Amino acid sequence: MQFPNKIKSKLPQAGTTIFTTMSKLANEQNAINLSQGFPDFACDPSLVALVNKYMKKGFNQYAPMAGLPALREAIAEKTKNLYQSVYNPETEITITAGATQAIFTTIMALVKEGDEVIIFSPAYDCYQPAVQLAGATAVYSNLTLPNFTPDWENLKKLINYKTRLIIINSPHNPSGSVWEKSDFETFNKIMEGKDIFVLSDEVYEHIVFDNHKHYSACQFSELAKRCIIISSFGKTFHVTGWKIGYIIAPENITTEIRKVHQFIVFSANTPVQYAFAEYMQDENNYLQVSKFYQTKRDYFLSLLNNNQLSYEP
C-alpha cells in the first residue's frame, strides 16, 4: 500500500547506532568487543536469586510511578553516605527504565524549542538526539587532549542567554577520564548566578581506578541546587539488560521530570526493584566494584605490553 504522505524524519541524520554496528562487526570477526559498555560477565548469583524470590512472591505488577519506596530510600542512604548529600526519597528520587531513559526524560522535561544544550565532546551518543527531539540545539565544547579535560574558557564563551542545560559526564564515556575536585570547583564557580540546569551522567560512579575518587556534582553548592544526577545499576552490577536507572534532583525539578516520566514508561521492572533494594543493604556490594574492575583492567593492560598498541592508564 502506498501512503500519500512522506514521513519527515525528526532525526534525519540518525542511522543505526555505532554500538550496534561495532558489536555486529565484533561478532562476525570473533573479536573482543570494546565498543559497547556492557560488562558481559556473570552477576552475583545472590542478586539473581533475589529477583527470582520476588517474582515467586508475586511482585509482578506495576511498581509505583516514582519507583519502589524501599529502593528510593536505599539510593538516598547511599547518596548520603558516599557524597554527604541529603535527598528526600519521596520527592527527589525517581526510578527509571535505565539511564538512557532517565537522560531522555530529563531533557524532554526541561528543554524546549530554541534552547541550547552544551555537551562536552566526545560524548555518549544519546545526548544529542534527545536534545534535537526536544527542538533545541546541541552546542559542543571539545575536551582537551590527551586527558580529555574540560576547556573552561571555551565553556564560558559558549554560555549565553539561550543556554538551558549543560551535560557533564564523569567518569567519562568514552575516554574513561575522571573529573578532579578542582574541575568541579571551577565548574561550580562558573555556574554562580546562571539560570542553567546541569545534567550529571554518573553511570560509571563505581568504576574508577588507581586511587582516583569519584566526586558527584551534588557535592558542590551551586551545582546541587540545579543538578540532575543520573545513575544506573546496570554497569555497577553487570546487569545492563535489566534496565534500571534513577534520577536524583531537587523537588521542583523532580516534579517536572516525573510529569514526563509517567507518560514514557510509567514505572520500571518491579521484582528487579525489590531485589536491588534488598541487595543494596550490604554496601560492600557496590563499594567493592572499583577493585573488581581494576583487577580486570590491569590484566587486560598486561596483555598489551608486547603489542604495538599503546595506552594511557
N, C-alpha and C positions, 0 to 999 in steps of 0.2 A: 504494500500500500504506500502511495506517495503522499506525504503530508504537504499541505500548501505552504507552510511557513518554515523557513530555515531556522535552525537553532543558532542563536547568537551566544557564543560561549562567554561565560563570566570569567573563565581562566583560559583565554585563547593561547597563551604561551605554554601552558602546562601540558606535559605528556606523562608518560609512566614515570613514577618516581625513580631516582637514580638508585635507591636502595633495592628496589625490585629488579632493576636491570643488572646491577652488580651481583646480587645474590644468585640470580639465574646463571650468570656467567661463571661464578664460583662453583655452582653445582655441576655445570657442564664440563668444567676443567678439573673437577675433583680437587679444588684449591681450598686453602684455609680462607674463610670469609671474614675479612676485616672491615667490610663496608657497612655493616648494619649493627646497631647496638643491641644485639640480643645475646646474652651470656648463655650459651647452649650446653650448660652442664646441669646436673640434677639439683633440684632444690632440696631443702631439708625434708626428709620423709615425714617428720612430725607435722610439718605445715600441710602437706597433702592429707595426712590423717585428720587434721582439724577441719579442713574443708569437707571431707567425707563425713565427719561426725555431725556437722551442722546440716548437711544435706539430709542425712538419715533422721535427724531430729525434726525435719520438716520446715526448716527455714529457707523456703524456696520461692517465696512470693516477693513482691516489691519491698525493697527497703524504704525507709523514709526518704523523701526527695533530697534532703541535705546530706543524707548518709546516716549510717548506724550510729546512734549516740555513743556507744561504747568505743567505737573506732575513733570518732572525733575527739573523745576525751583522751584516748591513748596518744593521738597526734599532738594534742595540746600539752600533755605531760612531757612528751619527748622534746617538743619545741622549747618548753620552759627549761628543761634540764640541760639541753645542749647549747641553747642560744640566749638563755636568760630573758626570753621574750614571752609575755603572757597574752594568750588569746582565749576568748570565750568560745568553747566548742559548740555552743548552741547557735551563736550568731556570727561567728567569724571563721569557721572551718567547714568546707564543703567537700564531700567525696565525689569523685568523678570517674568516668569510664576511661581511665588512663590520663597521662599528662597531655597528650596531644589534644584531647577533647577539652581539657582544662584551659589550655592556651587559646584554642579557638573560641571557647565560650567567653573567656575574659575579653578578648579583642572585640567580639561581637557586642558585648555589653557596654564597652567603654569608648569605642572608636566609631566615628561617624564620617560620612562623606565630606571631603575637603580637609580632613585632618592629615597630619603627617606622623609617621611612626618611625623612630630611629632604631636601626638594627645594626649591631656590630657584626662585621663581615670578616671571614666566612661565618655562616650561621646554619642552624638546623633548618631543614627545608620547609617546615610547616609554617614558619612565621610569616613570610611574605604573602603566600596565598590567602591566609586569613585576613591580613591587612587589606589586600586587594578586594576580597569579597565584602569587606565592610565599607568599601567605597573610598578608602583612604590611600595614601601614597607612602610606600616604603622608602626611607632615606637611609643610605648606608654610610657607616663610619668604619673605615678599614682598620683592622687590628694591625699592630706594628710587628713586623718580623724582626728576629727569628722566634720570639717567645710569645707572639700573639697577644701583646699587651695593648690596652686602650690608648688611643691618642686623645688626650683630654682637651688639648687646644682645638683639635678638629671637631670634637663633640660640641664645644662651646659655640663654634661658628655655625654648626648645623641647627642648633636650637633657635626656634623663632615662635611667633605667635600662633602658628599652625601646629606646633608640636604638641601632640596629645599624650603620647606614650613613648617610653624608651624601654627596649627589651634588652636585658642583660642575661648572661649565662655563665655561671661558674659553679663547679668545674665545667670547662668549655667543651662543647661538641661542635666541630670535630677535632680540635687540636689537643685537648687534654690540659690546657693551661688553667691555672688556678689564680684567681684574684687574691692579692695580698691585702692585709688590713689597710695599708696605705692607699691602695686603689679605691677601696670602699670609702675611706675618709675623704679622698679627693672628690669622688662622685657625690658623696653626701653634701659636701660644701657647694658643689655646682648646683645642686637641687634646691638650695635655700631660696625661698621666695618664688619658686616656679610652680605654676598650676599645671603640673605634668604628672601623669601616673608612671610607675615603674613596674614592669613585669619581670620578676626574677625567676628564671628557669633553673631550679636547683635539683634536677632529677638525679644528678650524679653526686649528691652531697656526701655520700658514704664511700665514694671511690676516689680517694686521694692517696698519694704515695710520698715516700721519702720525707716523712715528718711534716709535710705541708698540712695546714689547718684549713678546714672549710669555714669561711665566715658567711653567715646568712645576711641578706640585705635587711632583715628585720632587726638586726643588732645596732643599726645606725639611725639616729633620731629622725632626720629629715626623710630618709628612705622609708622608715617603718610606717609613717602616717599616710604614705601614698602608695605603698608597695603591695603587690600581689605575688605571693610566693607560690610557685608551682613545684610539686614533687610527685613521686610515684614509688610504688612498691616493686614494680617490675624489674628494674635494674638491680635494686638492692638485694632482692631475694631470688633472682634468676627465674622470674615467672612473668616475662613480658606478655605472654599470651593471656594472662588473667585480666589485664587491662583495668587496674585500679590505681587511680591517682588522687590527688587532692589539691585544693586551693585554700590558702590561708590569706586573709585580708581583713582590714578594719571593717567594722559592721556596716558603715554606709556604702562601702564598695561591694561587700559581700551581698548586700540586699539587691543591688543591680545585677550582679553576676548570677544569682540564683533565679532571677526572673527569666534569664535566657536559658540557663541550665535545665530548668524544668521542661522546656519545650524541645530540647535536643535529645536528651536521654531519659529524663525524669529522675532515674536513680540507677545505681551501679549494682553489680552482682552481689546478691545478698549473702549466700553462705561464705563466699570469699571474704566479705567484710567482717563477718563474725570470726573467721579464722585469723585474720590479721589482728583483730582487736585482742584476741587471746595470746597470739604469738608475740606481740609487742610487749607483753607484761614482763618478759625477760629481755632487758635492754642489751644483753650480750648478743642477741640475735641480729642486731644492727651495728653494735659497736665493734664487732669483730670483722665486719665486711671489708674494711680497707686492708687489713692484714691478709685476709683471704685472697683478695685480688692482687695485692703486691707480690705475693709468692708466685702467682701465675705470671704476672708481668715480668718479674725477674728471670723466671725460667725461659720465657719467650725471648727476652733480650739476649740471654746466654747463647741461644741458638743462632744469633746473628753475628757473633763475634768473629767468625771466619767467613763472613759474607761481604759482598760488595756494598750491601745496604748499610747506611749509617742511621743513627737515631739520636734523638735528644731526650734523655731521661727526665 
